[in-house]
Amino acid sequence: MKNMIKAGIATGVLFTLLTLDGCAARVGVYARVAPPPVRYETYGPAPGPGYVWINGYWGWRANSYYWIGGRWDRAPQGRRRWEDGRWEHRGGGYVWRDGRWR
């Protein structure tokens, strides 16, 4: 019975964490050090109509940051604007919040 109660509490906590700040926050990407400054990339013209440039960003893996280059992408139907992902300072570290279409 105690294990069932603990499992229920753990499930509730996990659900709360997943729903905080909307569903766009990726859970589990946490860094204790601030990311480096964003790199500014140059890019040519769009490969075709309807393409939007998505800026690159710093990813986190194996206790260090690595750069993920920007790319051209087509906006999904009904969406026109890309909101860049970002690192948010929370508590003693930084949490990654995924980019999304608006």
Secondary structure, DSSP 8 states (H G I E B T S, - for coil): -HHHHHHHHHHHHHHHHHHTT-TTEEEEEEESS-----------S-SSTTEEEE--EEEEETTEEEEE--EEEE--TT---EE--EEEEETTEEEEE--EE-
